Amino acid sequence: MRQCKRCGRALRNGKSMERGYGLTCWQHHLDELEQQFLKIQLTIDDIMKMDQEEQTDV
């Protein structure tokens, strides 16, 4: 029987075994991925500010 990559519990469900995470840990994993994505994501305001800074540096 396989174990969850996050908590180490035994996985019984076929889908969980494919993912490597139990249902709860899978949701936690997805939440962590989303938080990582949001940290590196640029908004249009960030891009416009960068453009303005480049224009004033010239």
Residue pairs with C-beta under 8 A, 6 or more apart in sequence:
1 10
1 11
1 12
2 10
2 11
2 17
2 20
3 9
3 10
3 11
4 10
4 11
4 16
4 20
4 21
4 22
4 25
5 20
5 21
5 25
6 21
6 22
6 25
6 28
6 29
7 22
7 25
9 22
11 17
11 20
11 21
11 22
13 22
13 23
16 22
16 23
16 26
19 26
21 29
